[in-house]
Amino acid sequence: MMINNVWLLAIAGGALVLGAAIAFAIMRQRRLRPDEKRAQDANIDRLYTEPR
Protein backbone atom coordinates (compact mmCIF):
# COMPACT_ATOMS: atom_id res chain seq x y z
CA MET A 1 0.00 0.00 0.00
CA MET A 2 2.85 2.38 0.80
CA ILE A 3 4.45 1.91 -2.63
CA ASN A 4 1.20 3.06 -4.28
CA ASN A 5 1.37 6.31 -2.35
CA VAL A 6 4.98 6.84 -3.40
CA TRP A 7 4.12 6.36 -7.08
CA LEU A 8 1.13 8.67 -6.77
CA LEU A 9 3.32 11.33 -5.18
CA ALA A 10 5.99 10.90 -7.86
CA ILE A 11 3.54 11.12 -10.77
CA ALA A 12 1.47 13.98 -9.34
CA GLY A 13 4.57 15.81 -8.14
CA GLY A 14 6.22 15.50 -11.53
CA ALA A 15 3.17 16.92 -13.28
CA LEU A 16 3.03 19.76 -10.76
CA VAL A 17 6.72 20.60 -11.23
CA LEU A 18 6.36 20.49 -15.01
CA GLY A 19 3.32 22.79 -14.87
CA ALA A 20 5.16 25.22 -12.60
CA ALA A 21 8.17 25.29 -14.93
CA ILE A 22 5.97 26.02 -17.95
CA ALA A 23 4.09 28.76 -16.07
CA PHE A 24 7.37 30.31 -14.93
CA ALA A 25 8.75 30.33 -18.49
CA ILE A 26 5.59 31.97 -19.83
CA MET A 27 5.66 34.64 -17.12
CA ARG A 28 9.33 35.46 -17.85
CA GLN A 29 8.77 36.17 -21.56
CA ARG A 30 8.82 39.80 -22.60
CA ARG A 31 7.61 41.62 -25.67
CA LEU A 32 10.16 42.99 -28.09
CA ARG A 33 10.70 46.73 -28.08
CA PRO A 34 9.68 48.45 -31.34
CA ASP A 35 13.30 48.83 -32.48
CA GLU A 36 14.02 45.17 -31.74
CA LYS A 37 10.90 44.14 -33.66
CA ARG A 38 11.93 46.25 -36.69
CA ALA A 39 15.43 44.74 -36.63
CA GLN A 40 13.97 41.23 -36.39
CA ASP A 41 11.57 41.88 -39.28
CA ALA A 42 14.40 43.32 -41.41
CA ASN A 43 16.57 40.27 -40.75
CA ILE A 44 13.72 37.91 -41.62
CA ASP A 45 13.07 39.79 -44.88
CA ARG A 46 16.78 39.68 -45.71
CA LEU A 47 16.94 35.97 -44.94
CA TYR A 48 14.11 35.12 -47.31
CA THR A 49 14.83 37.59 -50.13
CA GLU A 50 18.61 37.28 -50.61
CA PRO A 51 19.71 34.72 -53.16
CA ARG A 52 21.86 31.91 -51.89
Backbone as CSV, one residue per row, in Angstrom:
resi,resn,N_x,N_y,N_z,CA_x,CA_y,CA_z,C_x,C_y,C_z
1,MET,0.817,-1.193,0.000,0.000,0.000,0.000,0.862,1.259,0.000
2,MET,1.971,1.208,0.712,2.848,2.375,0.795,3.467,2.702,-0.562
3,ILE,3.815,1.672,-1.337,4.446,1.905,-2.632,3.491,2.623,-3.581
4,ASN,2.180,2.369,-3.454,1.198,3.058,-4.278,1.188,4.555,-3.988
5,ASN,1.330,4.900,-2.728,1.371,6.313,-2.353,2.617,6.993,-2.898
6,VAL,3.739,6.282,-2.884,4.984,6.842,-3.404,4.856,7.105,-4.900
7,TRP,4.303,6.158,-5.638,4.124,6.355,-7.077,3.153,7.496,-7.368
8,LEU,2.079,7.578,-6.593,1.127,8.667,-6.767,1.799,10.009,-6.523
9,LEU,2.596,10.095,-5.485,3.322,11.329,-5.181,4.315,11.661,-6.297
10,ALA,5.008,10.672,-6.811,5.989,10.900,-7.864,5.313,11.382,-9.148
11,ILE,4.231,10.759,-9.533,3.539,11.125,-10.771,2.885,12.496,-10.627
12,ALA,2.142,12.697,-9.554,1.467,13.981,-9.342,2.484,15.095,-9.124
13,GLY,3.529,14.807,-8.386,4.568,15.812,-8.139,5.291,16.199,-9.416
14,GLY,5.556,15.209,-10.264,6.222,15.503,-11.532,5.372,16.379,-12.428
15,ALA,4.078,16.099,-12.480,3.172,16.921,-13.279,3.092,18.339,-12.711
16,LEU,3.079,18.446,-11.407,3.029,19.758,-10.765,4.301,20.557,-11.044
17,VAL,5.443,19.923,-10.950,6.718,20.596,-11.226,6.790,21.021,-12.695
18,LEU,6.356,20.149,-13.589,6.357,20.493,-15.013,5.433,21.679,-15.283
19,GLY,4.250,21.673,-14.701,3.324,22.788,-14.870,3.893,24.087,-14.320
20,ALA,4.547,24.023,-13.184,5.156,25.220,-12.596,6.287,25.749,-13.479
21,ALA,7.079,24.856,-14.056,8.173,25.289,-14.931,7.634,25.963,-16.191
22,ILE,6.582,25.419,-16.763,5.975,26.022,-17.954,5.377,27.384,-17.609
23,ALA,4.678,27.483,-16.490,4.089,28.757,-16.072,5.173,29.796,-15.817
24,PHE,6.265,29.394,-15.191,7.373,30.312,-14.932,7.978,30.815,-16.231
25,ALA,8.166,29.927,-17.200,8.746,30.331,-18.485,7.830,31.305,-19.224
26,ILE,6.544,31.067,-19.164,5.589,31.967,-19.828,5.588,33.338,-19.149
27,MET,5.665,33.365,-17.837,5.664,34.644,-17.116,6.932,35.446,-17.375
28,ARG,8.050,34.775,-17.656,9.328,35.460,-17.850,9.513,36.023,-19.254
29,GLN,8.642,35.655,-20.200,8.772,36.171,-21.556,8.461,37.656,-21.560
30,ARG,9.116,38.376,-22.465,8.818,39.796,-22.597,8.577,40.111,-24.064
31,ARG,7.842,41.180,-24.298,7.606,41.622,-25.668,8.842,42.345,-26.175
32,LEU,9.045,42.260,-27.485,10.160,42.988,-28.093,9.834,44.476,-28.122
33,ARG,10.875,45.285,-27.916,10.699,46.726,-28.079,10.512,47.012,-29.560
34,PRO,9.921,48.151,-29.916,9.678,48.446,-31.336,10.946,48.387,-32.198
35,ASP,12.067,48.885,-31.685,13.299,48.834,-32.476,13.802,47.403,-32.643
36,GLU,13.631,46.576,-31.630,14.018,45.173,-31.742,13.125,44.439,-32.747
37,LYS,11.847,44.770,-32.727,10.904,44.143,-33.660,11.237,44.533,-35.097
38,ARG,11.557,45.805,-35.336,11.933,46.248,-36.692,13.201,45.536,-37.168
39,ALA,14.190,45.428,-36.274,15.431,44.743,-36.631,15.167,43.268,-36.938
40,GLN,14.315,42.631,-36.154,13.974,41.230,-36.390,13.267,41.073,-37.734
41,ASP,12.299,41.949,-38.016,11.573,41.882,-39.285,12.509,42.107,-40.473
42,ALA,13.443,43.051,-40.337,14.398,43.318,-41.411,15.284,42.098,-41.660
43,ASN,15.720,41.462,-40.603,16.569,40.275,-40.755,15.798,39.117,-41.382
44,ILE,14.535,38.967,-41.028,13.717,37.909,-41.625,13.525,38.173,-43.111
45,ASP,13.227,39.439,-43.465,13.074,39.788,-44.880,14.362,39.521,-45.650
46,ARG,15.486,39.905,-45.051,16.779,39.685,-45.708,17.055,38.194,-45.877
47,LEU,16.717,37.406,-44.889,16.943,35.973,-44.940,16.178,35.325,-46.090
48,TYR,14.945,35.763,-46.311,14.108,35.118,-47.310,14.171,35.765,-48.685
49,THR,14.784,36.935,-48.824,14.834,37.589,-50.129,16.204,37.522,-50.775
50,GLU,17.266,37.352,-50.015,18.606,37.280,-50.611,18.791,35.937,-51.321
51,PRO,19.414,35.998,-52.491,19.707,34.717,-53.162,20.816,33.987,-52.426
52,ARG,20.831,32.704,-52.569,21.860,31.907,-51.889,23.119,31.838,-52.692
